[in-house]
Amino acid sequence: MTPPGTPVTVSDGGKVPFMGCELEVRVKPGNVRRASRVEGILLLTVTGEVTPEELIRIADAWYLREAKAYLPMRTRQLAAANSSLLPAPGAINVRKMKRRWGTCHSGGTIWLNRELMKKAPELIDYVIIHELCHLVHHNHGKEYYSLLGTIVPDFRELRKRLHQL
């Protein structure tokens, strides 16, 4: 099983996962440390010495930025699309988590792991709906899985794919 916090190797000419695709990494020197995506390329601009640790820091910051832009918006879309079965979430937050893809607090706040951005869109949606279902059932009981199965009939297959190497 691949834990959520498994780091990826970031190197010039290497590949990194992003939403079901692989982006080719290109590294260039510059005056401002940043990362940007252009088509199938993740361009990392490095201000100092190019080290594996620096490339990982830049890429990690980029993944977090992408996750904060995408995951809350997608969570609201999925909640709205399933509003007859699911309530709208309270706050939606993103952070790096070592052991979980997401979590739902009883007050309605959902936390999602920025590492989801390394997964395919259907797996991201599965995790989001999994957490949204916890707004109705705060456990993994029979009723919870019945609700999840109503919205995501193939959730068992998606769960297996999520945890594959």
Secondary structure, DSSP 8 states (H G I E B T S, - for coil): ---TT------TT-EEEETTEEEEEEEEE-SS-EEEEETTEEEEEESS---HHHHHHHHHHHHHHHHHHHHHHHHHHHHHHTTTTS---S-EEEE--SS-SEEE-TTS-EEEEGGGGGS-HHHHHHHHHHHHHTTT-SSSSHHHHHHHHHH-TTHHHHHHHHT--
